[in-house]
Amino acid sequence: MPRKTGKLKGNKTFLLVVEGPTEKIYFSDVKTNGHIPGVTVTPKIAKHSDLNTILKTAITEFESGVYDSVWCVFDRDTIVEKGMSEELKNQYGKALKLGIHFADSMPAFEVWFLLHFAMPAQFYSSQDVVIKELRKHLPDYDKDQKWLSSASLYTTLKPFFCTAMKKASELDKKKAFTGNDNATISHVYKLFEELLASINANLKELGLGE
């Protein structure tokens, strides 16, 4: 049997179209310090933070054929609060049909951070309430870009990553059981599941995996 050369046939590229600086800074830390062999993660803030713009950006990038996997990272609170216009429904349906993935959170991305420490409540009234809960574990947490950049939250929270993945999955099952769109979720774990699957495939290709 020929010996493995230690080189991968190709690099899988992930584009993450994100809602704002919090997500961009977090996933930039993943890109820099995540040590993801054979995978490139590119976070990109949409021109506007509304879901319609995020979806349009993701669709345009997907159709360009540059990326292997395209994800939308956004908060669901505004959808639940305001509903979806016909245009938004069309864009949402088109994205799903193309195979674009969603790493959405309800009510806010901070649920993902909180999952590293504790099981979130089943319902939150706002992002501010989630942040208040998060500060019980990260007292200095702040939405300020300078603080977020210096905090390196992916690296800081990495020791609790497996806990977050497990709890996020459990939270998803609770939401499915209730069938309530207001229930707390964070599908960021699904994005990491695909990243981990790509890593494992690369290791297998190199003869290092199972």
KOLLO-790135 format. One line per field, with one value per residue: residue number from 0; residue in three letters; y negated, z negated, x of N, C-alpha, C in turn. Coordinates in steps of 0.2 Angstrom, whole numbers, always signed. Example, Ala and Ser with C-alpha at 12.3 -4.5 7.8 and 13.67 -1.06 7.14 Angstrom:
<atoms>
seq <- [0|1]
type <- [ALA|SER]
nc2 <- [+28|+11]
nc3 <- [-39|-35]
nc1 <- [+66|+64]
cac2 <- [+22|+5]
cac3 <- [-39|-36]
cac1 <- [+62|+68]
cc2 <- [+16|+0]
cc3 <- [-39|-39]
cc1 <- [+66|+64]
</atoms>
This chain:
<atoms>
seq <- [0|1|2|3|4|5|6|7|8|9|10|11|12|13|14|15|16|17|18|19|20|21|22|23|24|25|26|27|28|29|30|31|32|33|34|35|36|37|38|39|40|41|42|43|44|45|46|47|48|49|50|51|52|53|54|55|56|57|58|59|60|61|62|63|64|65|66|67|68|69|70|71|72|73|74|75|76|77|78|79|80|81|82|83|84|85|86|87|88|89|90|91|92|93|94|95|96|97|98|99|100|101|102|103|104|105|106|107|108|109|110|111|112|113|114|115|116|117|118|119|120|121|122|123|124|125|126|127|128|129|130|131|132|133|134|135|136|137|138|139|140|141|142|143|144|145|146|147|148|149|150|151|152|153|154|155|156|157|158|159|160|161|162|163|164|165|166|167|168|169|170|171|172|173|174|175|176|177|178|179|180|181|182|183|184|185|186|187|188|189|190|191|192|193|194|195|196|197|198|199|200|201|202|203|204|205|206|207|208|209]
type <- [MET|PRO|ARG|LYS|THR|GLY|LYS|LEU|LYS|GLY|ASN|LYS|THR|PHE|LEU|LEU|VAL|VAL|GLU|GLY|PRO|THR|GLU|LYS|ILE|TYR|PHE|SER|ASP|VAL|LYS|THR|ASN|GLY|HIS|ILE|PRO|GLY|VAL|THR|VAL|THR|PRO|LYS|ILE|ALA|LYS|HIS|SER|ASP|LEU|ASN|THR|ILE|LEU|LYS|THR|ALA|ILE|THR|GLU|PHE|GLU|SER|GLY|VAL|TYR|ASP|SER|VAL|TRP|CYS|VAL|PHE|ASP|ARG|ASP|THR|ILE|VAL|GLU|LYS|GLY|MET|SER|GLU|GLU|LEU|LYS|ASN|GLN|TYR|GLY|LYS|ALA|LEU|LYS|LEU|GLY|ILE|HIS|PHE|ALA|ASP|SER|MET|PRO|ALA|PHE|GLU|VAL|TRP|PHE|LEU|LEU|HIS|PHE|ALA|MET|PRO|ALA|GLN|PHE|TYR|SER|SER|GLN|ASP|VAL|VAL|ILE|LYS|GLU|LEU|ARG|LYS|HIS|LEU|PRO|ASP|TYR|ASP|LYS|ASP|GLN|LYS|TRP|LEU|SER|SER|ALA|SER|LEU|TYR|THR|THR|LEU|LYS|PRO|PHE|PHE|CYS|THR|ALA|MET|LYS|LYS|ALA|SER|GLU|LEU|ASP|LYS|LYS|LYS|ALA|PHE|THR|GLY|ASN|ASP|ASN|ALA|THR|ILE|SER|HIS|VAL|TYR|LYS|LEU|PHE|GLU|GLU|LEU|LEU|ALA|SER|ILE|ASN|ALA|ASN|LEU|LYS|GLU|LEU|GLY|LEU|GLY|GLU]
nc2 <- [+6|-11|-24|-37|-54|-65|-76|-86|-84|-94|-110|-114|-127|-138|-150|-163|-172|-185|-194|-205|-214|-206|-193|-192|-195|-185|-173|-176|-174|-160|-157|-161|-155|-142|-131|-122|-110|-110|-117|-132|-146|-160|-174|-186|-202|-206|-220|-226|-224|-217|-202|-200|-206|-199|-186|-188|-192|-180|-171|-177|-175|-161|-157|-162|-152|-151|-147|-132|-129|-138|-149|-157|-168|-173|-182|-177|-185|-196|-191|-183|-193|-203|-195|-188|-196|-194|-195|-192|-179|-173|-174|-167|-154|-152|-152|-140|-130|-131|-126|-133|-135|-138|-146|-150|-160|-161|-171|-178|-179|-178|-168|-156|-158|-158|-145|-138|-138|-135|-128|-137|-147|-142|-152|-169|-186|-196|-201|-208|-202|-190|-193|-198|-187|-180|-187|-183|-173|-178|-191|-203|-204|-212|-222|-230|-233|-233|-227|-215|-210|-210|-200|-188|-177|-164|-157|-159|-152|-139|-128|-124|-120|-107|-105|-116|-112|-100|-104|-114|-105|-98|-109|-112|-101|-102|-114|-109|-100|-108|-116|-129|-145|-155|-149|-146|-145|-139|-137|-137|-127|-118|-122|-121|-107|-103|-109|-101|-89|-90|-92|-79|-71|-75|-71|-58|-56|-58|-47|-47|-47|-37]
nc3 <- [+0|+5|-3|-13|-8|-16|-12|-7|+4|+7|+2|-9|-9|-19|-20|-30|-32|-42|-55|-62|-71|-83|-79|-68|-74|-83|-75|-67|-76|-77|-65|-65|-76|-78|-72|-61|-50|-33|-30|-27|-35|-32|-39|-35|-36|-32|-21|-27|-43|-43|-40|-27|-19|-23|-18|-4|-2|-5|+5|+17|+15|+14|+27|+34|+34|+27|+14|+4|-6|-12|-25|-35|-48|-61|-72|-78|-84|-79|-68|-74|-81|-72|-61|-44|-29|-12|-2|-10|-14|-2|+1|-9|-7|+6|+2|-6|+3|+12|+3|-6|-23|-40|-54|-66|-80|-95|-108|-103|-98|-109|-116|-112|-118|-131|-133|-135|-148|-155|-155|-145|-149|-145|-138|-133|-135|-128|-120|-129|-141|-140|-139|-152|-160|-155|-160|-172|-172|-163|-168|-163|-150|-135|-122|-115|-101|-103|-115|-113|-103|-110|-120|-114|-112|-107|-109|-123|-128|-123|-131|-136|-126|-121|-130|-127|-114|-117|-125|-117|-107|-115|-119|-107|-105|-115|-111|-99|-104|-111|-101|-100|-93|-100|-109|-116|-107|-99|-84|-81|-84|-74|-63|-68|-69|-56|-52|-60|-54|-42|-46|-51|-40|-32|-40|-39|-26|-26|-32|-46|-53|-59]
nc1 <- [+4|+3|+13|+6|+7|+6|-1|-15|-28|-37|-43|-56|-67|-76|-88|-94|-108|-111|-120|-115|-101|-98|-100|-91|-79|-77|-77|-66|-56|-58|-54|-40|-35|-40|-34|-37|-35|-34|-45|-53|-59|-70|-76|-88|-95|-112|-118|-128|-137|-149|-159|-163|-153|-142|-146|-147|-133|-127|-133|-128|-114|-114|-118|-108|-98|-86|-85|-85|-94|-108|-113|-126|-126|-135|-147|-162|-172|-178|-185|-195|-201|-206|-210|-210|-208|-215|-205|-194|-197|-196|-182|-177|-182|-176|-162|-162|-165|-154|-145|-138|-133|-139|-134|-141|-147|-157|-163|-151|-134|-126|-131|-124|-111|-115|-119|-107|-105|-117|-134|-145|-159|-176|-183|-180|-182|-175|-159|-152|-155|-150|-136|-135|-136|-125|-115|-113|-104|-95|-89|-84|-89|-93|-100|-92|-81|-67|-65|-70|-61|-49|-52|-53|-63|-66|-54|-52|-64|-62|-59|-71|-78|-83|-93|-102|-106|-113|-123|-130|-135|-144|-152|-158|-166|-175|-182|-188|-196|-206|-210|-211|-208|-201|-193|-177|-162|-147|-139|-126|-118|-120|-114|-100|-100|-100|-88|-79|-82|-76|-63|-60|-62|-51|-41|-43|-40|-26|-22|-23|-34|-49]
cac2 <- [+0|-17|-28|-44|-60|-70|-82|-85|-85|-101|-114|-116|-134|-140|-157|-164|-179|-186|-199|-210|-213|-201|-186|-193|-195|-178|-168|-178|-170|-153|-156|-162|-150|-136|-125|-118|-108|-108|-121|-139|-149|-167|-177|-192|-205|-209|-227|-229|-218|-214|-196|-200|-208|-193|-181|-190|-191|-173|-168|-179|-172|-154|-157|-163|-145|-152|-143|-125|-129|-145|-149|-163|-168|-179|-182|-176|-188|-201|-187|-181|-199|-206|-191|-188|-198|-190|-195|-188|-172|-170|-174|-162|-148|-151|-150|-133|-126|-131|-122|-137|-133|-143|-145|-156|-159|-164|-178|-182|-175|-177|-161|-152|-159|-156|-137|-135|-138|-133|-127|-143|-147|-140|-158|-175|-192|-200|-200|-211|-197|-184|-196|-199|-180|-178|-191|-179|-169|-182|-198|-209|-204|-219|-222|-235|-229|-233|-222|-208|-208|-208|-195|-181|-173|-157|-154|-159|-148|-133|-122|-122|-119|-101|-107|-120|-108|-95|-108|-117|-100|-97|-115|-111|-95|-105|-118|-105|-97|-113|-119|-137|-149|-159|-145|-148|-140|-142|-132|-138|-120|-114|-125|-118|-100|-103|-110|-95|-83|-91|-90|-72|-69|-77|-67|-51|-56|-58|-41|-49|-46|-30]
cac3 <- [+0|+5|-9|-13|-7|-21|-8|-6|+11|+8|-4|-9|-10|-22|-20|-35|-31|-49|-56|-65|-73|-88|-76|-64|-78|-86|-70|-65|-81|-75|-59|-67|-82|-78|-70|-57|-45|-27|-30|-27|-37|-31|-41|-32|-38|-27|-21|-32|-47|-42|-37|-20|-16|-24|-14|+3|-1|-5|+11|+22|+14|+16|+34|+37|+34|+24|+8|+4|-10|-14|-31|-37|-56|-63|-77|-76|-88|-74|-64|-78|-83|-66|-56|-38|-23|-6|+1|-15|-13|+5|+1|-14|-3|+11|-1|-8|+9|+14|-1|-11|-30|-45|-61|-69|-88|-97|-104|-101|-97|-115|-119|-111|-123|-138|-133|-137|-155|-158|-151|-146|-151|-139|-135|-135|-132|-124|-120|-135|-147|-139|-141|-159|-162|-153|-164|-179|-170|-160|-171|-159|-143|-132|-114|-112|-97|-106|-121|-110|-100|-115|-124|-110|-115|-105|-112|-130|-129|-120|-136|-138|-119|-121|-135|-123|-109|-120|-128|-111|-104|-120|-119|-101|-106|-119|-107|-94|-108|-113|-95|-101|-89|-105|-113|-115|-103|-95|-79|-79|-85|-68|-59|-71|-67|-49|-52|-63|-50|-37|-49|-52|-33|-30|-44|-36|-19|-27|-36|-53|-56|-59]
cac1 <- [+0|+7|+13|+3|+12|+5|-4|-22|-30|-40|-44|-63|-68|-82|-90|-99|-110|-113|-124|-111|-95|-97|-99|-85|-73|-77|-75|-60|-52|-58|-49|-33|-32|-44|-30|-42|-31|-37|-51|-52|-65|-70|-82|-90|-101|-116|-118|-133|-138|-155|-159|-164|-147|-138|-148|-145|-126|-125|-135|-123|-108|-115|-119|-101|-95|-80|-84|-88|-100|-110|-117|-128|-125|-139|-151|-169|-177|-182|-190|-201|-205|-209|-213|-206|-211|-215|-198|-189|-199|-193|-175|-176|-183|-171|-156|-163|-165|-147|-140|-135|-134|-141|-131|-145|-148|-163|-164|-145|-128|-123|-133|-118|-106|-118|-119|-100|-105|-123|-139|-149|-166|-180|-185|-177|-186|-171|-152|-149|-156|-145|-130|-135|-135|-118|-110|-112|-99|-90|-91|-82|-92|-95|-101|-87|-77|-60|-65|-71|-55|-44|-55|-52|-67|-65|-48|-54|-69|-61|-59|-78|-81|-87|-99|-106|-109|-118|-129|-133|-139|-150|-157|-162|-171|-180|-186|-192|-202|-211|-213|-212|-202|-198|-188|-170|-158|-141|-137|-119|-115|-121|-108|-95|-101|-98|-81|-76|-83|-71|-56|-60|-61|-44|-36|-43|-36|-19|-21|-22|-41|-51]
cc2 <- [-6|-21|-35|-49|-65|-77|-81|-87|-92|-104|-116|-123|-135|-148|-158|-171|-180|-193|-206|-209|-208|-194|-186|-192|-188|-173|-170|-174|-163|-152|-156|-157|-144|-130|-120|-116|-107|-112|-128|-142|-157|-170|-184|-195|-208|-216|-230|-222|-215|-207|-196|-201|-202|-187|-182|-190|-184|-170|-170|-176|-164|-153|-158|-157|-146|-147|-136|-125|-136|-145|-156|-163|-174|-177|-181|-181|-193|-197|-185|-187|-202|-202|-192|-191|-193|-189|-191|-181|-169|-169|-168|-155|-147|-149|-143|-129|-126|-126|-126|-135|-139|-141|-151|-154|-163|-165|-181|-177|-174|-170|-156|-152|-157|-148|-134|-135|-135|-132|-134|-142|-145|-147|-164|-181|-196|-198|-202|-206|-192|-187|-196|-192|-178|-181|-188|-175|-173|-189|-204|-209|-211|-218|-226|-231|-228|-228|-215|-206|-206|-202|-188|-176|-165|-154|-153|-153|-140|-127|-120|-121|-113|-102|-111|-116|-103|-99|-111|-111|-98|-103|-114|-106|-98|-110|-114|-102|-102|-116|-126|-140|-154|-156|-147|-142|-143|-136|-133|-131|-116|-116|-121|-110|-99|-104|-104|-89|-84|-90|-83|-68|-70|-72|-60|-50|-56|-52|-42|-48|-39|-28]
cc3 <- [+0|-1|-8|-12|-12|-18|-7|+1|+12|+1|-4|-12|-13|-22|-25|-34|-38|-49|-58|-68|-78|-84|-72|-68|-81|-81|-67|-70|-79|-69|-61|-72|-82|-76|-66|-51|-38|-26|-31|-29|-36|-33|-37|-34|-32|-27|-26|-37|-47|-38|-30|-16|-17|-19|-6|+4|-1|+2|+17|+21|+16|+23|+38|+38|+31|+18|+8|+0|-13|-20|-32|-45|-58|-69|-75|-79|-84|-70|-68|-80|-78|-61|-49|-32|-17|-3|-4|-14|-7|+4|-4|-11|+2|+8|-4|-2|+12|+10|-6|-18|-34|-51|-65|-77|-89|-105|-101|-101|-104|-119|-118|-116|-130|-138|-135|-145|-158|-153|-151|-148|-144|-135|-138|-132|-127|-124|-127|-141|-146|-141|-149|-162|-161|-157|-171|-178|-167|-162|-167|-152|-141|-125|-111|-108|-100|-111|-118|-106|-105|-119|-121|-113|-113|-109|-120|-132|-127|-125|-138|-131|-119|-125|-131|-117|-111|-122|-122|-108|-109|-120|-112|-101|-110|-115|-102|-98|-110|-106|-95|-98|-94|-109|-111|-111|-101|-91|-77|-80|-79|-63|-62|-69|-60|-48|-55|-58|-44|-39|-49|-45|-30|-34|-41|-30|-20|-31|-43|-57|-56|-52]
cc1 <- [+4|+7|+10|+9|+11|+2|-11|-23|-33|-41|-52|-64|-75|-83|-95|-101|-114|-116|-120|-105|-93|-96|-93|-79|-72|-74|-68|-55|-52|-53|-42|-31|-36|-40|-34|-38|-36|-44|-50|-59|-65|-76|-82|-96|-105|-116|-123|-135|-144|-155|-159|-157|-142|-139|-145|-137|-124|-127|-130|-117|-108|-115|-112|-97|-88|-79|-88|-94|-101|-115|-120|-129|-129|-144|-158|-174|-181|-187|-196|-205|-209|-212|-208|-211|-211|-208|-193|-190|-196|-186|-173|-176|-178|-164|-156|-162|-158|-143|-136|-137|-135|-138|-135|-146|-154|-162|-157|-139|-125|-125|-127|-113|-109|-118|-112|-100|-111|-128|-144|-156|-170|-182|-182|-181|-182|-163|-149|-150|-151|-138|-129|-133|-127|-113|-109|-106|-93|-91|-90|-85|-95|-95|-96|-82|-69|-60|-66|-65|-50|-46|-53|-56|-67|-60|-49|-59|-68|-61|-66|-82|-86|-94|-104|-110|-114|-124|-133|-138|-145|-155|-161|-167|-177|-185|-190|-197|-207|-214|-214|-206|-199|-193|-181|-166|-151|-138|-130|-115|-115|-115|-102|-95|-98|-90|-77|-76|-77|-64|-55|-59|-54|-39|-37|-39|-29|-17|-20|-29|-43|-53]
</atoms>
